[in-house]
Amino acid sequence: MEGRLNKWEIFKFGEALRGVNIAGRKGRFWLTQTADSHDHVVRVGDNFTIRTEGKFLSYRSAETQSSSYFCFQ
């Protein structure tokens, strides 16, 4: 599955995604997950593996001029 985040958009992935990998394809975005006190920035070429069973969301600010793209692996 692939996705796109536009400026100021929040994407809610839902729950039960532990172990799923998200790869940055274009731009930059932030990831937040339940029970993790740190936010994570994903850039082009970065991979992030979801480590919790709780809710998970992603956010893209206005810093990047174009949309940010990601895919689940």
DAHU-V801995 format. One record per residue. N is the residue number from 1. NEAR is the number of other ideal C-beta (glycine too) atoms within 12 Angstrom. Layout:
N:NEAR  N:NEAR
This chain:
1:15  2:17  3:26  4:22  5:33  6:21  7:18  8:16  9:21  10:19  11:28  12:19  13:28  14:18  15:17  16:14  17:27  18:20  19:15  20:25  21:20  22:35  23:25  24:32  25:25  26:24  27:30  28:28  29:40  30:31  31:39  32:26  33:29  34:21  35:15  36:20  37:9  38:13  39:17  40:26  41:22  42:33  43:24  44:19  45:13  46:23  47:20  48:32  49:21  50:31  51:20  52:23  53:17  54:19  55:22  56:33  57:27  58:36  59:28  60:32  61:20  62:17  63:16  64:26  65:13  66:18  67:22  68:37  69:27  70:35  71:21  72:24  73:17
